[in-house]
Amino acid sequence: MIASHIFLVIGPWQIAIVVMVVLLLFGGKKIPELMRGLGSGIKEFKNASKEDEKLEENKE
């Protein structure tokens, strides 16, 4: 119940603070590399879930 109310508390200032902290921790040069890695991870996840769906369809 508490977890569902946390998203109501997050506003634009909190998001800006999080972005600033990420910039301070990783630096501007490292962020594109991190986003590339995140994007490829999401792409792999989507491909794996599509393969799972195809396997389930073939079983039926």
N, C-alpha and C positions, 0 to 999 in steps of 0.2 A: 504494500500500500504506500509506503514511504517512497519507494523508487518511482512510482508513477507521478508523484508530486514534485520530484526533483527537476523534471524538465520544465515545469511551470516557473521555476525560480530563475532559470538561466536566461539572461538578457543580453543585449548587445555589448554592454560593458564587460560582462564576464567573458564573453567570447573574445573580445579584444585583448583582455588580459591573458587568456590562454594562448592566443596567437603570439603575443609579445614574449611570453615565457618560452614557447617553442623556438622562436627566432633567437632568443638569447642562448638557449641550450644547444641548438644544433648549428646555428649560423646560417646565413643566406645561401652559401654555396652547397650545403648539404641537403637542404630542403627539396630541391628538384630531384635529387637522387632518391630520397625517401619516398616521394610521391610516385616516381617511376616504379619503385619496388612495390608500393601499395597497389598501383594500377595493374601490374603484372600478376600480383597475387589474386586480385579480384577476377581477372580474366581467367586464370587457371581454375579458380573455384567455379566460375560459370561453366567452363568447358567440362569439368568433372561432373557437375550436376546434370548437364545435358546428356553426357554419356550414361549416367545412372538412369535417367528417364528412358533412354533408348533400350537399355538392357531390360528394364521392367516391361516395356512394351513388347519386346521380343519373347519374353517368358509367357505372356498371356496368349 
